[in-house]
Amino acid sequence: MDAPKPWHLYLLLCRNGSYYAGITNDLERRFQAHQRGTGARYTRANPPLELLASHPYVDRAAASRAEWQLKQQPRARKLAWLLAQPHDDIGSQPADASITPA
């Protein structure tokens, strides 16, 4: 049996200059859904331009807690906060790994 996929907290830069934060266990699929307008209601009105950063978490609960903490940060600190999260052994990737829009 395959190991469960890690959950990711991600931060998008939207066309209107705003940030959008969310969680997923399939980062590429979720980013594409946001681009197609089938993701969140917010990104339908404000399409994403790029994935600024992402960070893996062991499970959905940990990713949700981190999302809440990220959303408590003022805009000026959101990206720095996410990039500063410590990496653990979840097949860590650099936090600023981006997905190129299709």
PyMOL commands that set and color helices and strands:
alter all, ss='L'
color gray80, all
select helices_A, chain A and resi 27-36+41-45+60-72+75-83
alter helices_A, ss='H'
color red, helices_A
select strands_A, chain A and resi 7-14+19-24+48-57
alter strands_A, ss='S'
color yellow, strands_A
deselect
rebuild
show_as cartoon
